[in-house]
Amino acid sequence: MLNAILSVAMLSAFLLLYGAGKRWRRDGASQQMWLMVAAALVIFANVAIWVVPDEKGQSLVTGAADMP
C-alpha cells in the first residue's frame, strides 16, 4: 500500500511540474507557477526521505514493511 502511495505522490509531483511549465509558457512567471514548483519539490523531498537508505542500508519504506 505504501508503494502505491509513493507512486501517486511522484505522479502528482510530475503533473505539478508539467502544469507549472504550461502556465509559464502561457502567462510567464507567475506566483501560482512558483507555488506549483515549490509543492512539487516538497513532494520530491518527502518521497526521498522515505526511500533513500541511511548508513545501515535501511529506509523508512523497508522499516514500515517490517511492521506487523
Contacts in CASP RR format, 6 or more apart in sequence:
PFRMAT RR
TARGET T0000
AUTHOR 0000-0000-0000
METHOD contacts of the structure
MODEL  1
MLNAILSVAMLSAFLLLYGAGKRWRRDGASQQMWLMVAAALVIFANVAIW
VVPDEKGQSLVTGAADMP
2 50 0 8 1.000
2 61 0 8 1.000
2 64 0 8 1.000
2 65 0 8 1.000
3 61 0 8 1.000
6 47 0 8 1.000
6 50 0 8 1.000
6 51 0 8 1.000
6 61 0 8 1.000
9 43 0 8 1.000
9 46 0 8 1.000
9 47 0 8 1.000
10 43 0 8 1.000
10 44 0 8 1.000
10 47 0 8 1.000
12 43 0 8 1.000
13 39 0 8 1.000
13 40 0 8 1.000
13 43 0 8 1.000
13 44 0 8 1.000
13 47 0 8 1.000
14 40 0 8 1.000
16 36 0 8 1.000
16 37 0 8 1.000
16 39 0 8 1.000
16 40 0 8 1.000
16 43 0 8 1.000
17 36 0 8 1.000
17 37 0 8 1.000
17 40 0 8 1.000
19 36 0 8 1.000
20 33 0 8 1.000
20 34 0 8 1.000
20 36 0 8 1.000
20 37 0 8 1.000
20 40 0 8 1.000
21 33 0 8 1.000
23 30 0 8 1.000
23 32 0 8 1.000
23 33 0 8 1.000
23 36 0 8 1.000
24 30 0 8 1.000
24 33 0 8 1.000
27 33 0 8 1.000
49 60 0 8 1.000
50 59 0 8 1.000
50 60 0 8 1.000
50 61 0 8 1.000
51 59 0 8 1.000
51 60 0 8 1.000
51 61 0 8 1.000
52 59 0 8 1.000
53 59 0 8 1.000
53 62 0 8 1.000
END
